[in-house]
């Protein structure tokens, strides 16, 4: 009996310690957004640049690269950029996630030039150099792009600009309007363009559903590959606003398990605003996926300091985020890395 009491008491004291140790054993995500254009077109020079950059990142524990790289850009080099980056990064146990940008401005070349019907049309028929995510052809185009990337030994697929342009920049082309009208009885061009119209409200929701549909299709193709590849997304920081203004319902993506990593782009020098934003993101996702708040060294919204970046890393830890993502490779200079290395990334 005494022996049994001893075992029970031991379990009471030891078990919480084990749980605490396990919770702290998860690796903190430390990611950087980079662009393939920062590397030289010539292979030997580019490899030296990669090696220097990756060695510097290793010193501060960077373990993920989110790399802007189009599979269509391969023809610009006579060597396989992605294959070389993967080789160099994996030598240093750094994971690589090619980035795809469905809603970003595009160049009218290649397959996109052959399909002008994929471009967004305004209410008066004007054409914008952005792909209409609601168009079936556009969805198929990006699913095919992801399928090509999955042929490589990548660690993840990352989606940026997974949204429409700001201020409800949806498309009013014939195909899209007819698809909506078939479902709701009205074209979006036939109703009042304000939230007082119930049909207009449905139009806003419908476009958000089209973005979610693309995320779902990409997740499905990853699952079918049988590879251990995660899906990450860059998102506007406020989930409710993003859903209405740009069709980006990332709270739903987390709830449905469609994404593995969410990076809210929380670019501000105001530490109180930053903390509130981290709290909101964690509450919105409710532990359904990893949260790597985006911290900008220098962006179109702010110009940070090394001390400010360190404080924001501290806040992400205090609030329970799973890691951080730095914007971007060009602005994460030696000054910032030295400060991180001497403090929070010792």
C-alpha positions as CSV (number, residue, x, y, z in Angstrom):
1,X,0.0,0.0,0.0
2,X,2.8,2.4,0.9
3,X,4.5,1.5,-2.4
4,X,1.3,2.4,-4.3
5,X,1.0,5.8,-2.5
6,X,4.6,6.5,-3.4
7,X,3.9,5.8,-7.1
8,X,0.8,8.0,-7.1
9,X,2.6,10.9,-5.4
10,X,5.5,10.6,-7.8
11,X,3.1,10.7,-10.8
12,X,1.4,13.8,-9.4
13,X,4.7,15.7,-9.2
14,X,6.5,14.3,-12.3
15,X,3.7,14.2,-14.8
16,X,3.2,18.0,-14.9
17,X,6.9,18.4,-15.4
18,X,6.8,16.0,-18.3
19,X,4.0,18.0,-19.9
20,X,5.8,21.3,-19.4
21,X,9.0,19.9,-20.9
22,X,7.1,18.6,-23.9
23,X,5.3,21.9,-24.5
24,X,8.7,23.7,-24.4
25,X,10.4,21.2,-26.7
26,X,8.6,22.3,-29.8
27,X,10.9,24.2,-32.1
28,X,10.2,27.9,-32.4
29,X,9.5,28.9,-36.0
30,X,11.9,31.5,-37.3
31,X,11.2,32.3,-40.9
32,X,12.2,34.9,-43.4
33,X,10.5,36.1,-46.6
34,X,13.0,36.2,-49.5
35,X,12.7,36.7,-53.2
36,X,14.6,34.7,-55.9
37,X,15.5,38.0,-57.6
38,X,18.1,38.8,-54.9
39,X,20.3,36.1,-56.3
40,X,22.5,36.5,-59.4
41,X,21.4,34.9,-62.7
42,X,24.8,33.2,-63.0
43,X,24.9,29.9,-61.0
44,X,28.3,30.1,-59.3
45,X,27.7,33.6,-58.1
46,X,24.2,32.8,-56.9
47,X,25.4,29.8,-55.0
48,X,28.0,31.9,-53.1
49,X,25.3,34.4,-52.3
50,X,23.0,31.6,-51.0
51,X,25.7,30.1,-48.9
52,X,26.6,33.5,-47.3
53,X,22.9,34.3,-46.6
54,X,22.1,30.9,-45.2
55,X,25.2,30.8,-43.0
56,X,24.2,34.1,-41.5
57,X,20.6,32.9,-41.0
58,X,21.9,29.7,-39.3
59,X,23.7,31.9,-36.7
60,X,20.4,33.3,-35.5
61,X,18.4,30.1,-35.8
62,X,16.4,30.8,-38.9
63,X,14.8,27.5,-39.8
64,X,12.3,28.4,-42.6
65,X,12.6,30.3,-45.9
66,X,9.4,31.5,-47.6
67,X,10.8,32.1,-51.1
68,X,9.0,34.1,-53.8
69,X,9.7,32.0,-56.9
70,X,7.5,31.4,-60.0
71,X,7.8,28.0,-61.6
72,X,7.5,30.0,-64.9
73,X,10.7,31.8,-64.1
74,X,12.8,28.7,-64.6
75,X,13.5,29.7,-68.3
76,X,15.4,32.8,-67.1
77,X,18.2,30.6,-65.8
78,X,20.1,27.8,-67.4
79,X,20.2,26.0,-64.1
80,X,17.5,24.8,-61.6
81,X,17.3,27.6,-59.0
82,X,14.9,25.8,-56.7
83,X,16.9,22.6,-56.7
84,X,20.1,24.4,-55.7
85,X,18.3,26.5,-53.0
86,X,16.9,23.3,-51.5
87,X,20.2,21.6,-51.5
88,X,22.0,24.5,-49.8
89,X,19.2,25.1,-47.3
90,X,18.8,21.5,-46.3
91,X,22.5,21.2,-45.6
92,X,21.8,23.7,-42.8
93,X,18.5,22.1,-41.7
94,X,16.6,25.1,-43.0
95,X,13.2,24.3,-44.6
96,X,12.1,25.8,-47.9
97,X,8.6,26.9,-48.9
98,X,8.1,28.2,-52.4
99,X,5.6,31.1,-52.5
100,X,2.7,31.5,-54.9
101,X,0.8,34.7,-55.3
102,X,-2.7,34.2,-56.9
103,X,-3.9,37.8,-56.4
104,X,-0.8,39.7,-57.2
105,X,-0.2,41.8,-60.3
106,X,0.9,39.6,-63.2
107,X,3.0,40.0,-66.4
108,X,1.1,39.2,-69.5
109,X,3.4,36.5,-70.7
110,X,3.2,32.7,-71.3
111,X,0.0,31.0,-70.4
112,X,-1.5,34.1,-68.8
113,X,-1.1,36.0,-72.1
114,X,-3.0,33.2,-73.9
115,X,-5.9,33.6,-71.5
116,X,-7.0,37.3,-71.2
117,X,-10.3,36.1,-69.8
118,X,-8.5,35.3,-66.6
119,X,-7.9,38.9,-65.8
120,X,-10.1,41.0,-63.5
121,X,-12.7,43.2,-65.1
122,X,-14.0,46.3,-63.4
123,X,-17.7,47.3,-63.4
124,X,-17.2,49.4,-66.6
125,X,-15.3,46.6,-68.3
126,X,-11.8,48.0,-67.6
127,X,-9.1,45.4,-67.4
128,X,-6.7,45.0,-64.4
129,X,-3.4,43.1,-64.5
130,X,-4.5,40.8,-61.7
131,X,-5.8,37.2,-62.0
132,X,-9.4,36.6,-61.0
133,X,-9.3,33.9,-58.3
134,X,-13.0,33.2,-58.9
135,X,-12.3,32.0,-62.5
136,X,-12.0,28.2,-62.8
137,X,-9.1,28.5,-65.3
138,X,-7.1,30.6,-62.7
139,X,-7.7,28.0,-60.0
140,X,-6.6,25.2,-62.3
141,X,-3.5,27.2,-63.3
142,X,-2.3,27.6,-59.7
143,X,-3.1,24.0,-58.8
144,X,-0.9,23.0,-61.7
145,X,1.8,25.3,-60.5
146,X,1.7,23.8,-57.0
147,X,1.8,20.3,-58.6
148,X,5.0,21.2,-60.4
149,X,6.6,22.4,-57.1
150,X,5.6,19.2,-55.4
151,X,8.0,17.3,-57.7
152,X,10.8,18.9,-55.6
153,X,11.9,18.0,-52.1
154,X,10.2,21.0,-50.7
155,X,9.0,21.4,-47.1
156,X,6.0,23.6,-47.7
157,X,3.9,25.6,-50.1
158,X,3.3,29.2,-49.1
159,X,0.5,31.4,-50.4
160,X,0.9,35.2,-50.5
161,X,-1.7,37.6,-52.1
162,X,-4.2,34.8,-51.5
163,X,-6.9,37.5,-51.9
164,X,-8.5,40.0,-54.1
165,X,-7.2,43.6,-54.4
166,X,-8.2,45.9,-51.5
167,X,-11.6,47.6,-51.4
168,X,-13.4,44.6,-52.8
169,X,-11.6,44.5,-56.1
170,X,-13.6,41.6,-57.4
171,X,-14.1,40.8,-61.1
172,X,-17.2,41.7,-63.1
173,X,-16.4,39.6,-66.2
174,X,-19.1,37.7,-68.0
175,X,-18.1,34.3,-66.7
176,X,-18.0,35.4,-63.1
177,X,-21.2,37.4,-63.1
178,X,-23.1,34.5,-64.8
179,X,-21.8,32.0,-62.3
180,X,-23.0,34.3,-59.4
181,X,-26.3,34.9,-61.2
182,X,-27.0,31.2,-61.7
183,X,-26.7,30.8,-57.9
184,X,-28.5,33.9,-56.7
185,X,-30.7,35.1,-59.5
186,X,-29.0,38.4,-60.0
187,X,-25.8,39.6,-61.6
188,X,-23.7,41.8,-59.2
189,X,-24.0,44.5,-61.8
190,X,-27.8,44.5,-61.5
191,X,-28.0,45.4,-57.8
192,X,-27.0,48.3,-55.6
193,X,-23.4,48.3,-54.8
194,X,-23.6,48.7,-51.0
195,X,-24.2,46.7,-47.9
196,X,-27.9,47.7,-47.8
197,X,-28.4,45.2,-50.7
198,X,-28.7,41.6,-49.5
199,X,-27.6,40.4,-52.9
200,X,-24.5,42.6,-52.7
201,X,-23.7,41.1,-49.3
202,X,-24.0,37.6,-50.8
203,X,-21.7,38.8,-53.6
204,X,-19.0,39.7,-51.1
205,X,-19.4,36.3,-49.3
206,X,-19.4,34.5,-52.6
207,X,-16.0,35.9,-53.6
208,X,-14.5,35.0,-50.3
209,X,-15.8,31.5,-50.9
210,X,-13.9,31.4,-54.2
211,X,-10.6,32.2,-52.5
212,X,-11.3,29.5,-49.9
213,X,-12.1,27.1,-52.7
214,X,-8.6,27.7,-54.2
215,X,-7.0,27.2,-50.8
216,X,-9.0,24.0,-50.4
217,X,-7.9,22.7,-53.9
218,X,-4.3,23.4,-53.1
219,X,-4.5,21.6,-49.8
220,X,-6.1,18.7,-51.5
221,X,-3.4,18.3,-54.1
222,X,-0.8,18.5,-51.3
223,X,-2.6,15.7,-49.4
224,X,-2.9,13.6,-52.5
225,X,0.9,13.9,-53.1
226,X,1.5,11.8,-49.9
227,X,4.4,14.2,-49.0
228,X,5.0,15.8,-45.7
229,X,4.5,19.3,-47.0
230,X,2.8,22.0,-45.0
231,X,0.6,24.8,-46.3
232,X,1.2,28.3,-45.1
233,X,-0.5,31.6,-45.9
234,X,0.3,35.3,-45.5
235,X,-2.8,37.3,-44.4
236,X,-4.0,40.7,-43.5
237,X,-3.9,41.1,-39.7
238,X,-7.6,41.5,-38.9
239,X,-9.6,38.4,-39.9
240,X,-13.0,40.1,-39.9
241,X,-11.9,43.0,-42.1
242,X,-10.0,40.8,-44.5
243,X,-13.0,38.6,-45.1
244,X,-15.1,41.5,-46.3
245,X,-12.6,43.8,-48.0
246,X,-10.4,41.3,-49.8
247,X,-12.2,37.9,-49.6
248,X,-9.6,36.4,-47.3
249,X,-11.5,34.3,-44.7
250,X,-8.4,33.0,-42.9
251,X,-10.2,32.3,-39.7
252,X,-12.3,29.7,-41.6
253,X,-9.2,28.2,-43.2
254,X,-7.8,27.6,-39.7
255,X,-11.1,26.2,-38.4
256,X,-11.4,23.7,-41.3
257,X,-7.7,22.6,-41.0
258,X,-6.9,23.9,-44.5
259,X,-3.7,25.6,-43.5
260,X,-0.8,24.6,-41.2
261,X,0.9,28.0,-40.8
262,X,-0.7,31.5,-40.8
263,X,1.5,34.6,-40.9
264,X,-0.5,37.7,-40.1
265,X,1.4,40.7,-41.6
266,X,1.6,42.8,-38.4
267,X,3.8,45.6,-39.7
268,X,3.8,48.3,-37.0
269,X,6.2,50.0,-34.6
270,X,3.5,50.4,-32.1
271,X,4.0,47.6,-29.5
272,X,0.5,47.9,-28.0
273,X,-1.1,47.6,-31.4
274,X,1.2,44.7,-32.3
275,X,0.4,42.8,-29.1
276,X,-3.4,43.3,-29.6
277,X,-3.0,42.0,-33.2
278,X,-1.1,38.9,-32.0
279,X,-3.8,38.2,-29.4
280,X,-6.5,38.5,-32.0
281,X,-4.8,36.1,-34.4
282,X,-4.3,33.5,-31.7
283,X,-7.9,33.8,-30.6
284,X,-9.2,33.6,-34.2
285,X,-7.3,30.4,-35.0
286,X,-7.8,28.9,-31.5
287,X,-4.8,26.5,-31.7
288,X,-5.9,25.0,-35.1
289,X,-2.7,25.9,-36.8
290,X,0.7,27.5,-36.2
291,X,0.9,31.3,-35.9
292,X,4.1,33.0,-37.1
293,X,3.4,36.8,-36.8
294,X,5.0,38.8,-39.5
295,X,7.5,41.4,-38.2
296,X,8.7,44.0,-40.6
297,X,12.2,45.4,-40.4
298,X,11.2,47.8,-43.2
299,X,7.9,47.7,-45.1
300,X,5.6,50.1,-46.9
301,X,3.8,50.5,-43.5
302,X,6.7,51.0,-41.1
303,X,10.4,51.3,-40.7
304,X,11.5,49.4,-37.6
305,X,14.6,49.4,-35.4
306,X,16.6,46.4,-34.2
307,X,15.4,47.2,-30.6
308,X,11.8,47.3,-31.8
309,X,12.1,44.0,-33.7
310,X,13.5,42.4,-30.5
311,X,10.6,43.7,-28.5
312,X,8.1,42.3,-31.0
313,X,9.7,38.9,-30.8
314,X,9.4,39.0,-27.0
315,X,5.7,39.9,-27.4
316,X,5.0,36.9,-29.7
317,X,6.6,34.6,-27.1
318,X,4.7,36.2,-24.2
319,X,1.4,35.8,-26.0
320,X,2.1,32.2,-27.0
321,X,2.7,32.4,-30.8
322,X,4.5,29.5,-32.4
323,X,7.2,31.6,-34.1
324,X,7.9,34.7,-36.1
325,X,8.4,35.7,-39.8
326,X,10.7,38.6,-40.8
327,X,10.0,40.9,-43.7
328,X,12.2,40.6,-45.5
329,X,15.5,39.1,-46.6
330,X,16.7,42.4,-48.0
331,X,15.9,44.4,-44.9
332,X,17.0,41.8,-42.3
333,X,20.4,43.4,-42.3
334,X,23.5,42.6,-40.2
335,X,22.4,45.3,-37.7
336,X,19.1,43.5,-37.1
337,X,20.7,40.0,-37.0
338,X,23.4,41.1,-34.6
339,X,20.8,42.5,-32.2
340,X,18.7,39.3,-32.4
341,X,21.8,37.1,-31.9
342,X,22.8,39.1,-28.8
343,X,19.4,39.0,-27.2
344,X,16.3,36.9,-28.0
345,X,18.1,34.5,-30.4
346,X,21.2,33.9,-28.2
